[in-house]
Amino acid sequence: MTIRNFNKSYSNKDNNYTQNILIIYYTLTGTCEKVANLIKETFEKKNINIDLLKIKDVNERKGILGFLRSGYEALFEKLPEIEYDEIEFNRYNLFIIISPTWAGRLASPMRSFLNKNGKKLNNVVFISLAADKYRTTFLDMEKFTQFPKAKLFLKQKEIDLTKITNFFKNIEDQN
C-alpha cells in the first residue's frame, strides 16, 4: 500500500472553519467514480478541500463468473481482499461513502473497507447507486459506521448533477 500526503485544508473566510472532506468510493463500472469526481468538482468550485480514496478490488469480476461471485459475496456478506492507499482519517471532518448496490446489498469490496475502517469515520454521508432503490445498502453501511448525516440514492442511469448539488446544499443548510 502507498501512503499519500493529504495535508491540504481550506479555511473558510466566513467562519474560519477548516473543511476537509474525503470521498471513499468503490466502482466496478466507473459510475461511482463519475459521481465521486462530480462531487469533488462541485466542492472545489467552492474552494473546499476534497480528496478521493478509491477502493480497489483484488478479485476479477469480469464476465458471468465475476457477476455471480459479486452477487454471492454481497448476499452472504463476504469480505473480499481489497487494496487502497493508507490515510490518516483524523485529518478529515466529513466522509462521503459511495458504493454500488449488488443483489440489493452493499458491494462486498466496500463492505471489506468499512469492516476494517468504519468506526474510524465520523460525520458520514452515504451515497448508493443501483438500478433500483434498496434500503438494505444503507443499513449495511450503518452496521460499520455511525448513523449517517445524510443518505442519497442515485439510479445508475440517472446521474444528475443538480440532484447531487441540491443534496449537499441541504446538508450545508442544516448546519
Secondary structure as UniProt FT lines:
FT   TURN            13..15
FT   STRAND          20..26
FT   HELIX           31..45
FT   TURN            46..47
FT   STRAND          49..57
FT   HELIX           63..75
FT   TURN            76..77
FT   STRAND          82..83
FT   HELIX           89..91
FT   STRAND          94..102
FT   TURN            103..104
FT   STRAND          105..106
FT   HELIX           108..117
FT   HELIX           118..120
FT   STRAND          124..130
FT   HELIX           135..142
FT   TURN            143..144
FT   STRAND          150..155
FT   TURN            156..157
FT   HELIX           161..174
//
